[in-house]
Amino acid sequence: MVEKIMTVKNKSGIHARPASTLVQAASKFPCKVTIYKGDKACDVKSILAVLKACITCGTEIRLVCDGESEQEALDVLAAAIESGLGEGV
């Protein structure tokens, strides 16, 4: 299991379009991918779970990858989140 704590920088947070980008990227990896917002967890491979998490700009999240290719998944997904998931920051 590997993890990284980061702050969401998207001005609009992780709404439908960036959530879709994140879910598509996470689905390419066989490992389990979870985002923790406070004490609540969401499965990053589920668009509904990501949207339900209501992750806004400035929210601190913990990205956790567990299983096969976990480090590669963490690196790719963390870079995507830090770059704004296609929306800039």
C-alpha positions in Angstrom: 0.0 0.0 0.0 1.3 3.4 -1.0 -0.3 6.8 -0.3 0.2 10.5 -0.9 -1.5 13.5 0.8 -2.2 16.4 -1.5 -4.4 19.4 -1.8 -6.9 19.7 -4.7 -6.0 22.8 -6.7 -8.8 22.9 -9.4 -10.8 26.1 -9.0 -14.0 24.2 -9.4 -12.9 21.1 -7.4 -13.4 17.6 -8.7 -16.7 18.0 -10.5 -18.1 15.8 -13.3 -15.4 16.4 -16.0 -12.3 16.0 -13.9 -13.9 13.2 -11.9 -14.5 11.3 -15.2 -10.8 11.9 -16.2 -9.7 10.6 -12.8 -11.9 7.5 -12.9 -10.7 6.7 -16.4 -7.1 7.0 -15.4 -7.6 4.9 -12.2 -9.5 2.2 -14.2 -6.3 1.4 -16.2 -4.7 0.0 -13.1 -5.5 -3.4 -11.4 -4.9 -2.1 -7.9 -7.5 -0.7 -5.5 -7.5 3.1 -5.6 -9.1 5.1 -2.8 -9.4 8.8 -1.9 -9.9 9.7 1.7 -11.4 13.1 2.5 -11.2 13.4 6.3 -12.5 10.1 7.6 -14.6 9.3 4.5 -13.3 7.0 1.8 -14.4 6.8 -1.9 -13.5 4.3 -4.6 -11.8 6.2 -7.3 -12.9 3.7 -10.0 -16.6 4.8 -9.4 -17.7 8.1 -10.8 -20.6 8.3 -8.4 -18.4 7.7 -5.4 -16.0 10.5 -6.5 -18.8 12.9 -7.2 -20.5 12.1 -3.9 -17.2 12.9 -2.0 -17.8 16.6 -2.9 -14.1 17.4 -3.2 -13.7 21.2 -3.6 -10.7 23.5 -4.3 -8.4 23.5 -1.3 -9.5 20.2 0.1 -6.8 18.0 1.5 -7.1 14.4 0.3 -5.2 11.2 0.9 -4.7 9.1 -2.3 -4.1 5.4 -1.5 -3.2 2.7 -4.0 -3.1 -0.9 -2.8 -2.2 -4.0 -4.9 -0.5 -4.7 -8.2 1.2 -1.7 -9.9 0.3 0.5 -6.9 3.4 2.8 -7.1 2.8 3.4 -10.8 -0.9 4.1 -10.2 0.0 6.5 -7.4 2.5 8.4 -9.5 0.2 8.7 -12.5 -2.9 9.7 -10.5 -1.1 12.1 -8.2 0.4 13.8 -11.2 -3.1 14.0 -12.8 -4.6 15.6 -9.7 -1.7 18.0 -9.3 -2.0 19.1 -13.0 -5.8 19.9 -12.6 -7.2 16.8 -14.3 -7.3 18.5 -17.7 -8.7 21.8 -16.4 -5.5 23.5 -15.3 -5.1 25.0 -11.8 
